[in-house]
Amino acid sequence: MESTRTSSFVRSIAALTVLSISAAGCAVSNDSSSGKDGYDVAYLSASAANTWLASSREAMQKVADERDVTITEFDAKFTPGLQSKQIQDIISAKKYDGIVIASVDGVGVQPALENAIKAGLDVVVLNQVIGKELDTAEPQVPGVAASVLSPPLKTGERMGELALSACEGVVPCRVVYLYGAKGTPLDSAQRTGFDATIESNPDIEVIAEGEGGYLGTDQPRKTVQDILQSHPEFDVLVGTGDQQIRGALLALDDAGKKGVKVIGVGGSEPAIEAIKAGTWYGDVAGVPGDEGTQAIEALIAAMADGTVTGGIDTAEDLPNGGLITQDNVTLFAPQWKG
């Protein structure tokens, strides 16, 4: 639980080297001379317990504190359908000026968001696509002011590129693939991108797959333990989140399994440290802090004067296309704890 711009992340890298509402009810005045905005914002989180989204939330709060914006968080706990009800409650409250949403169900929540926009709320999409097109960061719901995310199909392609590199010279190259939540639009799109990319090497075979979740190490550890029972020999393990890789490595250590190249997604603190140490092959970079900052800034602009920011692909301008390896890891700084 993974837009066009030059993020603060990229600016920091450059310095070092030249990483898913109009007022509704009573309007609040905006005093531009004081730099205060005075808005109430509803933040709909897919999961408050997810450490990636927690980093985005922290970044949003920093901006909110500077701009007199109050953020109220609604936790969906990864429960499909709950956010549609939350949106209706937000509309009925007639308190909020805008919504930032990290979606649980990017297709199912769309009608509720359309109702929110009709009710006069400004909306910004964070981290997860809302709509059916999973290869773009552009907003797909009419009236959405901005969409800040890395398209999941492209994330899958980046995972595939790292797998191609890890499998170079390995014949055959046996791969284990960990979904976060198999069957969700996010995970399906990532797998599609991954499969399309590794097709260029016929020696790569995905011999097993499982679910690792997005909430810690227990589930992926158990999943990989089970996989090892039927597939004790493999060369590469790929996970759609860094949490999965941390859990997978625990299972591999438990089994005394050495030499497996692991690839994650997120560019977290554990990933960066492990890549530097050589115990983690590679990672697809992520910038949840930048995502949160850009999302709340886009929403404030929309609430202030109707500015439409559009799509912001948060991985587009990262070094090496966001592919972290031991050769370039020093160019990346983590923005979450993993």
N, C-alpha and C positions, 0 to 999 in steps of 0.2 A: 502495500500500500503505500508508480514512476510513477509557435511563439517565436518572434524575431526581435532580437535586442542585443546590446552589449551589457551584460549583467555586471553587478558589482564584483562577482566572482572573476569574470574575465578581466575586468579592470585591474584587480589585484594581481592577477597572473602577469598582466602586461607590465606592471610596475616591478615585479620581481625578475622578469625574464626579458625585457627590451628597454563547473564541478562545487496526486489524483481523488439608485432608487429615488427617483424623485420622491419627495416626502409623501408617505402613505399615511394619511391622517394629518397631524399638525406639523407643518413645516418648521424647520429650525433655520434661523438666519445664519448666513455665513459672513463673518467679519474679516474681509481680506486684509485689512490693515493690521490686525492682531495675529494673522496667520493661523487662526483657530477655525475649525470646521463645524464642530458641534453636531456630529452625526451619530446615530445609533445604527450599528451594523450587526446583522445575524451571520454568524459563521457556522455553516453546516459541515461538520467533519464526518468523513466516513468512519473514523475511529479515533477517539481521543487518546487511546492507548498506543496507537501507532507512532513510533518514534520519528519517522519521517515527517508526518503531519504535525507532530508536536514542534518540530523545528520551524516549519512554516508558520505555525500559530505564534511562536515566540517572535519571529521576525515581523509579523503583522502587528503584534502588540507594541513593539518598539515604535513603529510609525504612528500607530494610533495614539500613543502617549504624547507624542510631539504635536499631534494635530487635533486634539480634543475630540477624538472619536472613541465611542464606547463599543466594545465588541462583546456580544453574548454568544457563547458557544452551544451548539446543539450536537449531541453525540449520537450517531447512527449505529455505532457498535457493529459495523459491517452487516447490518440487517437490511436486506432489500425491501423496499416499500416504505420504510420508516421515514425517509426524508420527504416523501410526498406529503405525508401527514404533517411533518414539521413545517413545511412550507405553508401549508394551509393555516396552521396555527400562527405563523409569522404574519401572514396577510391579515388574519382576523384581529391580531393584536393592535394593528394600526399604530404601531410604535416605531417601526424600523424604516430606515431610509434606503438600505441596501442589503444585499446578500452576497457573501462569498461562499461558494459551495465546492467541496471536494466530494464527488459523487460516489455512492455505492452502486447505483444502477444508472448508467449514463443514458439509456434509452427510456427506461421506465419513469424517470423523474422529469422528463422533458415537459409533459403536459402541465405539471404543477408549476414548473418554472415559467412557462408561458403565462399562466394565471398570475404569477407574481409580477411579471413585467406589465401585464394589463392593469394590475392594481397600482402601478406607479413606482414600483421598486426597481432600482438599478441592480444589475446582476453581473458578477464576475465568476467565471469558472476557474477552479484551481486544480491542478495535478491530474485529474481524470477527464477524459473526453465525455462530453454530453452530446450524444448524437450517434450516428451509425458509421461515420467516416473515421477510421482509426489511424490514418496516416497523415493527419494534418492537425495543427494547433488552432486553426481558424474557428471562430464560434459557429455553431451549427443551429443554434436556436435564435430566431429573429429577435433582435432587441438586446441580446447579451452584449455588454460593453467591452468585455475582454475575456480571453481564454489563455491561461498561463500554464503551460505543461510541455512535456516532451511526448510527442505522439508515440503510442505504444508499438505500432508496427515498426517504426524506425528504431525504437529501443531493441526490439527483437532482431533487427538486422545488425545492430551493433554487437549484440550478444553473439550472433553468428560469425561476425568478422573476428572476434576474439577466439572463438572456437576453431575457425580456420587456421589461425596463427598457432594455437596450442596443439593442433593436430598435424602440423607440418612435419613430414617425415615419419609419421606414425602410421603403420599399415598392419592391420586395420586400426582405425581410431574409434574406440568404443566410448560412447558418451552416455551419461546419465543426466536426465533433464528434470528439474524441479519446478513445477508451477507454484504460484502463490495460492490461487484458488482456481483449479481447473474448471473450465466452462464459462468463466466470466468473460465479458468482452475484452477487458484488459489482457488477461492471460492468453486468450485465443489469438488476439492480434500479435502479441509478442511471439507466440509459437509460430504463427504464420510467417512473420518476418525472419525468424531464426531458421526455419526449414528452407525457405527460399534462398537464403544466403549460403547455407552449408551444402546445397545441391551441387555447387561447383567442385566439390571434392567427393567423388564416389566412394572413397575409402572411409568416410565418416559414417558411422551407424549409431543411431540412438537405440541403445539396447534396453533401456528401462526408464520409467518416468514415475513421478509421484507428486504429492502436494506438500509444500513446506509451510504454507501460511505466511502471514506478515506480522506476527505478534511475538516473536521471540525464537528461542532455540529448541524448545522441547519437541515441537511437531516435526521440524526437519530432521532432528536427531533420530527420532523414532522411525521416520520414513526411510532414511538412509540405512538404518540398521536392518529394516525389513528387506530393502533392495539387496543388501549385501548377502542375505541368505540365499537368494536365487541367482544373483549376478555378482559373485565375489571379485571378478576381474573387470576393471574398466580403467580408462586412461584420463578422461576429462569429466568433471561434474559441473553443470551449469545451473544456476538458480536465478530466478527472476527478482530476488531481493537479497541484500547482504545478510539479513537475519537468517535466511535459509542456509547460506554458506557457513555461517558461524556454527549453526546446529549440525550441518553435514560434517564439518571438520571434527566436531566432538565424536561423532559416530565413527569416522575413519580412524581417529586416534584410539578409540575404544577397541577397534578391531585390529590395531597394529598395521593399518593399511598405509603404505607410504607411496609417494610418487604420483598421486592423482593431482592433476592440474585443475584448480577450481576457479570458476568465473562467476562473479556476482553482478548486481546492479545497485547503484546508489552512491558510490564514492564516499562511504561512511568512514569514521575514524578507524574502526578495526580493519577495514579494507585497505586503506592507505598505509597503515602501519604494517600489515601483513605482506602487501606487495613490496614494500621497501625491504622487508626481511626475507623475501623470496619464498614465503610459505603459501602465498596466494598468487595465482598466475596473472589474473587481470580483472578488470571491473569496468562497467559502464558508468561513467560519472553522472552524478545528480547534484542539483543545487536547490534543496528545499527551502533554504533561507532566502535565496534570491526569488524563488517562486512566491513565497509569502509576501515579501516586500513589494514585488511588482503587482501582485494581485490587489493588495489594499491600496496602493497608490493609484492603480487604474480605477478602482471603485470610487475613491475620493474625487478623482477628476470627473468621473461620470456624474456623481452626485452634485458636484459644484456647478458644472456648466454643460453636462450632456456629452462630454468627450467620449468618443468611441475609439478605444485603443486597438481592438482587433486581436489577432493571434500573436502570441509570443512563444516561440519554440525555445525553451530554456537550455537545450543542449546544442543548438545549432552553432554557436560561436565558441564552444569550448575547444581547448587544444586537442589536436589529433582526432577531431570529431567526437570527443568525449570518451575515447578508448584509453583506459589507463593500463599501462604495463610497467614493468620495472625500469624500462628505458626512459620513461617520461613522468614517472610518478611525482617527481619533485615539482612539476608544473601544476599540481592539483592540491587544493586545500579542502578538507572535509567540512561539511556544513551540518552534519548530524551525527548522532552517537551510534547509529546502526542497531 
